[in-house]
């Protein structure tokens, strides 16, 4: 059950970080290059950090799942 919860937390935080990052760097209609690969990497890093914090809180006993 813990693995399901942790994968759910990772998925939710990854999509949330991606949707926050998608409009970054969009400078109107004229010739803006969207670096989607870099946004995937940053979203993954943010999700890993959030998952680490969440897992740490579980291990410390501050959260019970």
Backbone as ProteinMPNN parsed JSONL, in Angstrom:
{"seq_chain_A": "XXXXXXXXXXXXXXXXXXXXXXXXXXXXXXXXXXXXXXXXXXXXXXXXXXXXXXXXXXXXXXXXX", "coords_chain_A": {"N_chain_A": [[0.821, -1.191, 0.0], [2.002, 1.204, 0.707], [3.744, 1.74, -1.401], [1.986, 2.307, -3.473], [0.801, 4.668, -2.581], [3.061, 6.346, -2.474], [3.826, 6.37, -5.196], [1.586, 7.589, -6.243], [1.746, 10.122, -5.026], [4.121, 11.017, -6.214], [3.332, 11.102, -8.929], [1.231, 13.005, -8.912], [2.565, 15.311, -7.941], [4.451, 15.596, -9.967], [2.927, 16.162, -12.286], [1.681, 18.5, -11.39], [3.909, 20.199, -11.026], [4.8, 20.262, -13.69], [2.629, 21.511, -15.012], [2.748, 23.98, -13.814], [5.17, 24.878, -14.786], [4.855, 24.956, -17.562], [3.81, 27.429, -18.781], [6.012, 29.087, -18.414], [8.426, 31.09, -19.888], [7.088, 31.619, -22.205], [6.835, 33.984, -24.388], [4.732, 35.59, -25.639], [3.403, 35.571, -29.003], [5.438, 35.606, -30.869], [7.901, 33.734, -32.067], [8.889, 32.25, -29.811], [10.842, 29.833, -28.284], [10.0, 26.774, -27.058], [11.195, 24.949, -24.517], [10.618, 22.037, -23.933], [11.695, 19.622, -23.102], [13.553, 20.373, -21.14], [11.778, 21.385, -19.28], [10.45, 19.046, -18.52], [12.542, 17.761, -17.189], [13.038, 19.518, -15.028], [10.536, 19.425, -13.775], [10.517, 16.744, -13.012], [12.667, 16.729, -11.208], [11.644, 18.442, -9.223], [9.463, 16.919, -8.378], [10.77, 14.691, -7.337], [12.113, 15.827, -5.166], [9.895, 16.686, -3.633], [8.725, 14.199, -3.143], [10.751, 13.042, -1.619], [10.667, 14.667, 0.684], [8.072, 14.077, 1.559], [8.318, 11.297, 2.027], [10.282, 11.358, 3.995], [8.865, 12.601, 6.077], [7.042, 10.597, 6.61], [8.752, 8.56, 7.508], [9.767, 9.729, 9.823], [7.603, 9.623, 11.404], [5.737, 11.598, 11.476], [3.733, 11.703, 9.64], [1.118, 9.465, 8.914], [0.303, 6.757, 6.98]], "CA_chain_A": [[0.0, 0.0, 0.0], [2.864, 2.378, 0.78], [4.258, 2.011, -2.743], [0.916, 2.923, -4.258], [0.669, 6.049, -2.109], [4.238, 7.101, -2.9], [3.77, 6.597, -6.643], [0.54, 8.581, -6.456], [2.302, 11.432, -4.649], [5.068, 11.395, -7.261], [2.602, 11.447, -10.153], [0.504, 14.257, -8.718], [3.505, 16.434, -7.864], [5.099, 15.772, -11.267], [2.004, 16.872, -13.164], [1.499, 19.846, -10.862], [5.108, 20.974, -11.371], [4.824, 20.464, -15.138], [1.637, 22.509, -15.399], [3.238, 25.28, -13.358], [6.303, 25.264, -15.631], [4.539, 25.069, -18.986], [3.744, 28.793, -19.315], [7.261, 29.819, -18.197], [9.206, 31.287, -21.102], [6.224, 31.892, -23.346], [6.873, 35.442, -24.543], [3.823, 36.009, -26.697], [3.255, 34.767, -30.209], [6.542, 35.704, -31.808], [9.135, 32.981, -32.101], [9.388, 31.737, -28.538], [11.183, 28.413, -28.321], [9.543, 26.077, -25.863], [12.145, 23.894, -24.175], [9.766, 21.104, -23.202], [12.548, 18.617, -22.466], [14.092, 20.958, -19.915], [10.668, 21.482, -18.338], [10.252, 17.696, -17.987], [13.626, 17.49, -16.24], [12.804, 20.331, -13.836], [9.351, 18.88, -13.118], [10.927, 15.493, -12.376], [13.482, 17.074, -10.042], [10.746, 18.972, -8.194], [8.67, 15.807, -7.859], [11.657, 13.854, -6.522], [12.313, 16.547, -3.905], [8.636, 16.613, -2.884], [8.579, 12.816, -2.696], [11.712, 12.849, -0.535], [10.124, 15.321, 1.881], [6.918, 13.283, 1.982], [8.819, 10.031, 2.567], [10.951, 11.679, 5.246], [7.839, 12.828, 7.096], [6.493, 9.282, 6.963], [9.76, 7.833, 8.291], [9.878, 10.364, 11.133], [6.385, 9.357, 12.144], [4.87, 12.764, 11.494], [2.589, 11.348, 8.795], [0.777, 8.049, 8.98], [-0.53, 6.377, 5.832]], "C_chain_A": [[0.865, 1.255, 0.0], [3.412, 2.741, -0.596], [3.231, 2.688, -3.631], [0.763, 4.39, -3.872], [1.849, 6.888, -2.587], [4.242, 7.346, -4.407], [2.668, 7.599, -6.991], [1.01, 9.985, -6.123], [3.273, 11.911, -5.713], [4.336, 11.854, -8.519], [1.887, 12.788, -10.026], [1.461, 15.436, -8.678], [4.21, 16.66, -9.192], [4.193, 16.559, -12.214], [1.768, 18.303, -12.694], [2.696, 20.726, -11.22], [5.166, 21.239, -12.873], [3.836, 21.542, -15.562], [2.008, 23.899, -14.911], [4.342, 25.783, -14.288], [5.945, 25.496, -17.096], [4.448, 26.509, -19.488], [5.03, 29.594, -19.141], [8.029, 29.898, -19.512], [8.376, 31.529, -22.344], [6.083, 33.404, -23.485], [5.991, 35.877, -25.706], [3.834, 35.068, -27.883], [4.525, 34.671, -31.041], [7.776, 34.885, -31.493], [9.686, 32.476, -30.786], [9.667, 30.247, -28.677], [10.78, 27.791, -26.993], [10.494, 24.918, -25.625], [11.426, 22.871, -23.303], [10.593, 20.033, -22.496], [13.114, 19.114, -21.146], [12.991, 21.086, -18.855], [10.335, 20.118, -17.737], [11.299, 17.376, -16.924], [13.404, 18.253, -14.934], [11.587, 19.821, -13.07], [9.682, 17.573, -12.4], [11.756, 15.769, -11.134], [12.61, 17.606, -8.905], [9.911, 17.857, -7.569], [9.512, 14.893, -6.984], [11.906, 14.515, -5.171], [11.055, 16.459, -3.04], [8.408, 15.2, -2.346], [9.536, 12.522, -1.547], [11.237, 13.471, 0.764], [8.96, 14.506, 2.435], [7.361, 11.977, 2.633], [9.536, 10.259, 3.895], [9.963, 11.922, 6.375], [7.182, 11.523, 7.535], [7.474, 8.546, 7.861], [9.939, 8.431, 9.685], [8.643, 10.138, 12.004], [5.445, 10.543, 12.238], [3.636, 12.581, 10.626], [2.362, 9.842, 8.895], [-0.132, 7.723, 7.794], [-1.063, 4.98, 6.019]], "O_chain_A": [[0.514, 2.254, -0.627], [3.532, 3.922, -0.923], [3.572, 3.545, -4.446], [0.614, 5.252, -4.738], [1.664, 8.012, -3.053], [4.626, 8.429, -4.85], [2.811, 8.372, -7.939], [0.712, 10.933, -6.849], [3.256, 13.086, -6.081], [4.685, 12.879, -9.105], [1.94, 13.611, -10.94], [1.204, 16.459, -9.312], [4.539, 17.799, -9.522], [4.637, 17.505, -12.865], [1.667, 19.217, -13.513], [2.525, 21.862, -11.663], [5.546, 22.334, -13.287], [4.167, 22.397, -16.383], [1.626, 24.894, -15.527], [4.435, 26.983, -14.548], [6.686, 26.181, -17.8], [4.982, 26.791, -20.561], [5.128, 30.696, -19.681], [8.251, 28.88, -20.169], [8.928, 31.634, -23.439], [5.294, 34.025, -22.773], [6.482, 36.478, -26.661], [4.23, 33.908, -27.769], [4.67, 33.744, -31.837], [8.62, 35.325, -30.712], [10.899, 32.292, -30.68], [8.813, 29.491, -29.141], [11.191, 28.255, -25.93], [10.585, 24.006, -26.447], [11.606, 22.843, -22.085], [10.229, 19.587, -21.408], [13.154, 18.381, -20.158], [13.253, 20.912, -17.664], [9.974, 20.038, -16.563], [10.984, 16.791, -15.888], [13.566, 17.689, -13.852], [11.604, 19.788, -11.84], [9.182, 17.323, -11.303], [11.57, 15.112, -10.109], [12.823, 17.251, -7.746], [9.681, 17.857, -6.36], [9.016, 14.37, -5.986], [11.909, 13.84, -4.142], [11.145, 16.186, -1.843], [7.947, 15.031, -1.217], [9.169, 11.826, -0.601], [11.384, 12.874, 1.83], [8.875, 14.275, 3.641], [6.834, 11.594, 3.677], [9.414, 9.45, 4.814], [10.194, 11.495, 7.506], [6.812, 11.368, 8.698], [7.072, 7.967, 8.87], [10.234, 7.702, 10.632], [8.652, 10.432, 13.199], [4.468, 10.509, 12.986], [2.612, 13.228, 10.849], [3.309, 9.059, 8.954], [-1.192, 8.325, 7.623], [-1.786, 4.476, 5.16]]}, "name": "protein", "num_of_chains": 1, "seq": "XXXXXXXXXXXXXXXXXXXXXXXXXXXXXXXXXXXXXXXXXXXXXXXXXXXXXXXXXXXXXXXXX"}
